[in-house]
């Protein structure tokens, strides 16, 4: 009886360890964009961003006090959906993996990766 309990406990511990060691889903690569600051145009970068999680761009988060970011470049291995509002609200545009880009006319405040 003790052998079965010990084996069962050991297998449960191994299963738990494997579940905790699994990597979180993330897009691999770089997503970049331009934003305005008091020092002029700056480049914002997201490296290996998480997938299926809305990311509001900190430099363009406040629609009242900050202009939106623009000229996004998707160099990740995932499709990026960019949004005109914070928290993935407003109009959106899908950008292909690796080669997706937008001009300065594409105004963004948040993004989510598939």
N, C-alpha and C positions, 0 to 999 in steps of 0.2 A: 504494500500500500504506500509506503514512504517513497519507493522508487518512482511510482507513477506521479506522485505529487511533486517530487523533485524534478523529474523530466518535464512535467507540465509547466512548472514555474520557470525552468530554464528556457523552454521554448517561448514562453510568454515574454521573458526578458529580452531574448534575441529579436523577437518580432517588434517589440517596443523600440529597441535600439535602432533597428533598420528603418522604422517609420520616422524617427526623429532625425536620422542622418540623411534622409532624402532631401535633395536641394530644392529650394523654393523656385517656382517657375519664374523665369526672367528672360527678357529679350537680351540677346547678346549683341553688343555693339554700342554705337554712339548716336544720340539724337541731339542735334544742336539747333539753336535759334538765336536771333538777334533781339536785343532789347535796348531801350534808351535809359541812360543814367545821367547824373549831373556831369559826368566826365565824357559824355557822348555815347555813341553806339558801343555796346559790349556784346560778347558772345557768351551765351548760356549753354551748358552741356549737361546731359543726363547720360551717365555711363552704365551700361547693363541694367536698364530700368526694369522694375518688376512688371510682370504681365498681369492683365485683367485688374489693374488697380488705377483709379483715376489719380493723375498727378497734376496738381495746379502749379504752374510755373511761378516760383516765389517773386520773381522780378516783375511779373505782370498780374499778380493776384488781385489787386485792388482796382476795380473798374473806375473808381472815382478819382484816385490820386496817381495811378500809374497807367501809362499807355500800354496797349497790348504788345506782346512780342510779335515778331514777324520773321519771314525768310527761314522757315524751318527746314531742316535736312534730316531725313531718316536713314541712318546708316546702320540700323539694327537688322536682325534677322526676322523681325515681326512687323506686321502691318501696324501703323500708328494712325489712330483717329485723333485729329486735333480739333479743338473746340474753341469757339469765339468767346465763351464765358468761363469763369472759374468753376471748379467742381464738375467739369464735363457737361456744361450746359450750353445752350445756344446752338448756332449753326455749326456743323462739323464737316470735315473733309478727311477722306482716307488717303494715306500715303503708303505706297508700296514699300516692301522691305528692300534694303540695300540702296535703292536708287531714288526713293521718294524725296521730292523737294517742292518748296513753294517760294513764290516771289515775295517781295516786300508788301504786296497787296494782300497776302494771306495773313490775317491778324489772328493770333492765338493767345489763349490764357491757360489752357489745360490740354492734357493728352492722355490717352490710354493705349496700351499695346496689347495686341491679341496674343 
